Amino acid sequence: MTALELDVLGRAHALFTGHREMPPLETTSVLPPVRTEGLPTAYRQAASRHGEELGAARRVDVELSAILARAQRDQHEAQQQTRAVLDAAHADAESTPDNPVAQRELMRRRAARLRAQHAHVLAARRRARRRAALLRALRYRRRHRIPAPNSRAALAVRAALSRLGCPYVWGATGPGRFDCSGLVQWAYAQAGVHLDRTTYDQINDGVPVARSAVQPGDLVFPHAGHVQMAIGNGMVVEAPHAGANVQISRMGSNVAIRRPA
């Protein structure tokens, strides 16, 4: 049993070893303001547009750096936790119980170590899925245009996308667990906008919008019992159902849309 236990615990620990430290990500530097007084309007507009794009790129760089740093901390924490369990098993391997009580206690400790190591691996996997979801959201934001950063819709969209990977729990309103209406209510609350709690009430919030005119931040209803949030390019973010996590999905063709006032 000891050799098998050490092998199982050692393989779990090996999942988090052998990774090199990543150097800090160099973020895009802040450029000094460009003087555009007296220049043609088209030039000023182009300069302003490029400045906004550079600002957006810098924000993405900063967020990416933070996600990678948290991922490194997660890996280091899991490495320490699984190492501690393995060290305890090695220490126990040196002891030989000489009575039934000691044997039972040794078996209890072995079972507890296996459970602890299993829990450490599962927790690390959950954190890794969360980081991967944040990276997918960041990639989506970089590739697609989202409303101006100071608009309420943009704040709500960014808030919803920041919850990618969080589990669906019926009746949950965040910040770590959501049902469908809880997600959009929480996201808009981050933008200072109040939405009603349930899907059946939210379908009456705001004003109706045609599918051809949908914009990021609009509430999308595939049916009266489910709500999603449009994020642009025919996609939505949603907390879909029990057993799933907050995710990005394609918008359906037969939907009702409301724009929060």
C-alpha positions as CSV (number, residue, x, y, z in Angstrom):
1,M,0.0,0.0,0.0
2,T,2.8,2.4,0.8
3,A,4.5,2.2,-2.6
4,L,1.1,2.6,-4.4
5,E,0.2,5.6,-2.2
6,L,3.6,7.3,-2.8
7,D,3.2,6.6,-6.5
8,V,-0.3,8.2,-6.7
9,L,0.6,11.2,-4.5
10,G,3.9,11.7,-6.4
11,R,2.1,11.7,-9.8
12,A,-0.3,14.3,-8.5
13,H,2.5,16.5,-7.3
14,A,4.4,16.0,-10.6
15,L,1.5,17.8,-12.4
16,F,2.7,21.1,-10.9
17,T,6.5,20.7,-11.2
18,G,8.9,21.4,-13.9
19,H,7.4,24.7,-15.0
20,R,9.7,27.6,-15.6
21,E,9.0,31.0,-14.2
22,M,7.6,33.3,-16.9
23,P,9.2,36.8,-17.2
24,P,6.9,39.7,-16.5
25,L,4.9,40.7,-19.6
26,E,5.9,44.1,-21.0
27,T,2.8,46.2,-21.3
28,T,2.3,48.8,-24.0
29,S,3.8,52.1,-22.8
30,V,1.6,55.2,-22.4
31,L,2.3,57.5,-25.3
32,P,2.3,61.3,-24.8
33,P,-0.7,63.2,-26.2
34,V,-0.4,64.2,-29.8
35,R,-0.9,67.9,-30.6
36,T,-3.6,68.1,-33.3
37,E,-4.4,71.8,-33.1
38,G,-4.7,73.4,-36.6
39,L,-4.6,70.0,-38.4
40,P,-7.4,68.8,-40.8
41,T,-10.4,67.2,-39.2
42,A,-9.8,63.9,-40.8
43,Y,-6.3,63.7,-39.3
44,R,-7.6,64.6,-35.9
45,Q,-10.3,61.9,-36.1
46,A,-7.7,59.3,-37.3
47,A,-5.3,60.3,-34.5
48,S,-8.1,60.0,-31.9
49,R,-9.2,56.6,-33.2
50,H,-5.6,55.3,-33.2
51,G,-5.2,56.6,-29.7
52,E,-8.3,54.8,-28.5
53,E,-7.0,51.6,-30.1
54,L,-3.6,51.9,-28.4
55,G,-5.4,52.5,-25.1
56,A,-7.5,49.4,-25.6
57,A,-4.3,47.4,-26.4
58,R,-2.6,48.6,-23.3
59,R,-5.6,47.7,-21.1
60,V,-5.5,44.2,-22.7
61,D,-1.8,43.9,-21.9
62,V,-2.3,44.9,-18.3
63,E,-5.2,42.4,-17.8
64,L,-3.2,39.6,-19.6
65,S,-0.2,40.3,-17.3
66,A,-2.5,40.0,-14.3
67,I,-4.1,36.7,-15.4
68,L,-0.7,35.2,-16.1
69,A,0.6,36.3,-12.7
70,R,-2.4,34.7,-11.0
71,A,-1.9,31.5,-13.0
72,Q,1.7,31.3,-11.8
73,R,0.6,31.9,-8.2
74,D,-2.0,29.1,-8.6
75,Q,0.6,26.7,-9.9
76,H,3.0,27.5,-7.1
77,E,0.3,27.1,-4.5
78,A,-0.7,23.7,-5.9
79,Q,2.9,22.7,-6.0
80,Q,3.4,23.5,-2.3
81,Q,0.1,21.8,-1.3
82,T,0.8,18.5,-3.1
83,R,4.4,18.6,-1.9
84,A,3.3,18.8,1.7
85,V,1.0,15.8,1.3
86,L,3.7,13.8,-0.4
87,D,6.3,14.7,2.3
88,A,3.8,13.5,5.0
89,A,3.4,10.2,3.2
90,H,7.2,9.8,3.0
91,A,7.5,10.4,6.7
92,D,4.8,7.9,7.5
93,A,6.6,5.3,5.3
94,E,9.4,5.2,7.8
95,S,7.1,4.1,10.7
96,T,5.9,0.6,11.4
97,P,2.8,0.3,13.5
98,D,3.1,-2.4,16.2
99,N,-0.5,-2.6,17.3
100,P,-4.0,-2.5,15.8
101,V,-4.8,1.0,17.0
102,A,-1.6,2.4,15.4
103,Q,-2.4,0.4,12.2
104,R,-5.9,1.9,12.0
105,E,-4.5,5.4,12.6
106,L,-2.0,4.9,9.8
107,M,-4.8,3.8,7.4
108,R,-6.8,6.8,8.4
109,R,-3.9,9.1,7.6
110,R,-3.4,7.4,4.3
111,A,-7.0,7.8,3.3
112,A,-7.0,11.5,4.4
113,R,-3.9,12.2,2.3
114,L,-5.4,10.6,-0.8
115,R,-8.5,12.7,-0.3
116,A,-6.5,15.9,0.3
117,Q,-4.3,15.3,-2.8
118,H,-7.4,14.7,-4.9
119,A,-9.0,17.9,-3.6
120,H,-5.8,19.9,-4.4
121,V,-5.8,18.6,-8.0
122,L,-9.5,19.4,-8.5
123,A,-9.1,22.9,-7.1
124,A,-6.2,23.5,-9.4
125,R,-8.2,22.4,-12.4
126,R,-11.1,24.7,-11.4
127,R,-8.7,27.6,-11.2
128,A,-7.1,26.7,-14.5
129,R,-10.5,26.6,-16.2
130,R,-11.3,30.0,-14.7
131,R,-8.0,31.5,-16.0
132,A,-8.6,29.9,-19.4
133,A,-12.1,31.5,-19.6
134,L,-10.7,34.9,-18.7
135,L,-8.1,34.5,-21.5
136,R,-10.9,33.6,-24.0
137,A,-12.8,36.7,-22.9
138,L,-9.7,38.8,-23.3
139,R,-9.0,37.4,-26.8
140,Y,-12.6,38.1,-27.8
141,R,-12.4,41.7,-26.6
142,R,-9.1,42.2,-28.5
143,R,-10.5,40.8,-31.8
144,H,-13.9,42.5,-31.6
145,R,-15.1,46.0,-30.9
146,I,-17.0,46.6,-27.7
147,P,-18.9,49.8,-27.0
148,A,-16.9,52.8,-25.7
149,P,-15.3,52.1,-22.3
150,N,-17.4,54.7,-20.5
151,S,-20.8,53.5,-21.7
152,R,-23.1,51.6,-19.4
153,A,-23.5,48.8,-21.9
154,A,-19.7,48.4,-22.2
155,L,-19.3,48.2,-18.5
156,A,-22.1,45.6,-18.3
157,V,-20.6,43.5,-21.1
158,R,-17.1,43.6,-19.5
159,A,-18.6,42.6,-16.2
160,A,-20.4,39.7,-17.7
161,L,-17.3,38.5,-19.6
162,S,-15.3,38.7,-16.4
163,R,-17.5,36.0,-15.0
164,L,-16.7,33.4,-17.7
165,G,-16.2,30.0,-16.1
166,C,-18.3,30.7,-13.0
167,P,-20.7,27.8,-12.4
168,Y,-24.5,28.0,-13.0
169,V,-26.5,27.7,-9.8
170,W,-30.2,28.2,-9.8
171,G,-31.2,31.3,-7.8
172,A,-27.6,32.6,-7.6
173,T,-26.8,36.3,-8.2
174,G,-23.0,36.4,-8.0
175,P,-20.4,37.3,-7.8
176,G,-19.0,33.7,-8.1
177,R,-22.2,31.8,-9.1
178,F,-25.1,32.8,-11.2
179,D,-28.3,31.7,-12.9
180,C,-29.2,33.3,-16.2
181,S,-31.1,36.4,-14.9
182,G,-28.7,36.7,-12.0
183,L,-25.7,37.1,-14.4
184,V,-27.2,40.0,-16.4
185,Q,-28.6,41.7,-13.3
186,W,-25.2,41.5,-11.6
187,A,-23.4,42.7,-14.7
188,Y,-25.6,45.7,-15.1
189,A,-25.4,46.5,-11.4
190,Q,-21.7,47.0,-12.0
191,A,-22.6,49.7,-14.5
192,G,-25.0,51.3,-12.0
193,V,-28.1,50.1,-13.8
194,H,-30.9,48.3,-11.9
195,L,-32.6,45.3,-13.6
196,D,-35.4,43.2,-12.3
197,R,-34.5,39.9,-10.7
198,T,-36.2,37.3,-12.8
199,T,-36.2,36.6,-16.5
200,Y,-40.0,37.0,-16.6
201,D,-39.6,40.5,-15.3
202,Q,-36.5,41.4,-17.3
203,I,-38.3,40.6,-20.5
204,N,-40.3,43.8,-19.8
205,D,-37.3,45.9,-18.8
206,G,-36.1,48.7,-21.2
207,V,-37.3,48.9,-24.8
208,P,-37.7,46.3,-27.5
209,V,-35.1,46.1,-30.2
210,A,-35.1,44.3,-33.6
211,R,-32.6,41.5,-34.1
212,S,-31.1,43.5,-37.0
213,A,-30.4,46.4,-34.6
214,V,-29.0,44.4,-31.7
215,Q,-26.0,46.0,-29.9
216,P,-23.6,44.7,-27.2
217,G,-25.3,44.9,-23.8
218,D,-28.8,44.2,-25.1
219,L,-30.8,41.5,-23.3
220,V,-31.5,38.5,-25.5
221,F,-34.4,36.1,-24.8
222,P,-34.5,32.8,-26.6
223,H,-37.7,32.2,-24.7
224,A,-39.4,33.8,-21.6
225,G,-37.5,31.5,-19.2
226,H,-33.9,32.3,-20.3
227,V,-31.9,35.5,-20.8
228,Q,-28.5,36.2,-22.4
229,M,-26.5,39.3,-23.0
230,A,-25.4,40.3,-26.5
231,I,-21.7,41.0,-26.8
232,G,-21.5,41.7,-30.6
233,N,-20.7,39.7,-33.8
234,G,-23.7,37.5,-33.3
235,M,-22.5,36.2,-29.9
236,V,-23.9,36.3,-26.4
237,V,-22.6,35.6,-22.9
238,E,-24.9,33.5,-20.7
239,A,-25.3,31.3,-17.7
240,P,-27.0,28.5,-19.6
241,H,-28.1,25.7,-17.3
242,A,-27.3,23.5,-14.3
243,G,-24.0,21.7,-14.7
244,A,-22.6,24.4,-17.1
245,N,-20.5,27.5,-16.5
246,V,-20.9,31.1,-17.8
247,Q,-19.9,30.9,-21.4
248,I,-20.0,32.6,-24.8
249,S,-22.6,31.2,-27.2
250,R,-24.0,32.0,-30.6
251,M,-27.2,34.1,-30.7
252,G,-30.2,32.2,-31.9
253,S,-32.3,33.3,-34.9
254,N,-35.7,33.4,-33.1
255,V,-35.1,35.7,-30.1
256,A,-36.7,38.7,-28.3
257,I,-34.4,41.6,-27.5
258,R,-34.7,44.4,-24.9
259,R,-32.3,47.3,-24.4
260,P,-32.1,48.4,-20.8
261,A,-33.1,52.1,-20.5
